[in-house]
């Protein structure tokens, strides 16, 4: 197996998983928005964030030009990982099993993006340090 191809396989797998997570976030946001409790205003705001962040995740994973230009931190694996981790922590606010699973998967994908960032960065910086 070619070791140089491993990073691209990880990136492709994370991209597919990211698309699914973005879609799941949008569905979760719509569901929570329709079932919100008016007593707590945060129950209106959080579903809107789910929908917006789901769209943002899908946009960055398919390299939508507007998203990539305006949200520069999503170009790099480190920024994407931090964003996924943040959205995962946002899902921890709710008290349903599905949202805990979503939070765990989002945070795991964030950590995988961090690992991919570190693995790819070392390969790029090694020749520069040798000079």
C-alpha positions in Angstrom: 0.0 0.0 0.0 1.3 3.4 -0.9 1.8 5.6 2.2 1.5 8.8 0.2 -2.0 7.9 -0.7 -3.1 7.3 2.9 -3.7 11.0 3.6 -5.9 11.4 0.6 -8.0 8.4 1.5 -8.5 9.9 5.0 -9.4 13.2 3.5 -11.9 11.6 1.1 -13.4 9.6 4.0 -13.7 12.7 6.2 -15.2 14.6 3.3 -18.0 12.0 2.8 -18.6 11.9 6.6 -18.6 15.7 6.7 -21.3 15.8 4.0 -23.4 13.4 6.0 -22.9 15.3 9.2 -23.8 18.6 7.5 -27.0 17.1 6.2 -27.8 15.5 9.6 -27.2 18.9 11.3 -29.6 20.6 8.9 -32.3 17.9 9.6 -31.6 18.2 13.3 -31.9 22.0 13.2 -35.2 21.8 11.3 -36.6 19.2 13.7 -35.6 21.2 16.8 -36.9 24.4 15.3 -40.3 22.9 14.7 -40.4 21.4 18.1 -39.0 24.4 20.1 -40.3 25.6 23.4 -41.1 29.3 23.4 -40.3 29.6 27.1 -36.5 29.4 26.4 -35.3 31.7 23.6 -32.1 29.7 23.2 -34.3 26.9 21.8 -35.0 29.1 18.8 -31.4 30.2 18.3 -29.6 26.9 18.6 -31.6 25.2 15.7 -30.8 28.2 13.5 -27.1 27.6 14.3 -27.4 23.9 13.5 -28.9 24.8 10.1 -26.3 27.5 9.3 -23.4 25.4 10.4 -24.7 22.3 8.5 -24.8 24.4 5.4 -21.4 25.8 6.1 -20.0 22.2 6.6 -21.5 21.1 3.3 -20.3 24.2 1.5 -16.7 23.7 2.7 -16.6 20.0 2.0 -17.7 20.5 -1.6 -15.3 23.5 -1.9 -18.0 26.0 -2.7 -16.1 29.1 -3.8 -18.0 31.6 -1.7 -17.5 29.6 1.5 -13.8 28.9 0.8 -13.1 32.6 0.1 -15.0 34.1 3.0 -14.3 31.5 5.7 -10.5 31.1 5.2 -10.0 29.0 8.3 -12.0 26.2 6.7 -9.4 25.8 3.9 -6.9 24.1 6.3 -7.4 20.8 8.2 -6.6 22.6 11.5 -9.4 25.2 11.0 -11.9 22.5 9.8 -11.0 20.3 12.8 -11.6 23.2 15.3 -14.9 24.1 13.6 -16.1 20.5 13.7 -15.1 20.2 17.4 -16.9 23.5 18.2 -20.1 22.4 16.4 -19.9 19.1 18.3 -19.7 20.9 21.6 -22.8 22.9 20.6 -24.7 19.7 20.1 -24.0 18.7 23.7 -26.4 21.3 25.0 -29.5 19.2 24.1 -30.4 16.1 26.0 -31.2 13.5 23.4 -29.2 10.4 22.6 -29.1 11.3 18.9 -27.5 14.7 19.7 -25.0 13.1 22.0 -24.0 10.7 19.2 -23.9 13.6 16.7 -21.7 15.5 19.2 -19.3 12.6 19.6 -19.0 12.0 15.9 -18.5 15.7 15.1 -15.8 16.0 17.8 -14.1 12.8 16.6 -14.1 14.1 13.0 -12.6 17.3 14.4 -9.8 15.4 16.1 -9.2 13.3 12.9 -8.8 16.6 10.9 -6.3 17.7 13.6 -4.4 14.5 13.1 -4.5 14.8 9.4 -3.2 18.4 9.7 -0.2 17.3 11.9 0.6 14.3 9.6 0.5 16.4 6.4 2.3 19.4 8.0 5.3 17.3 9.1 5.7 15.9 5.5 5.7 19.4 4.0 8.0 21.0 6.6 10.6 18.3 6.8 12.5 19.2 3.6 12.6 22.9 4.6 14.1 22.1 8.0 16.8 19.9 6.3 18.1 22.8 4.2 
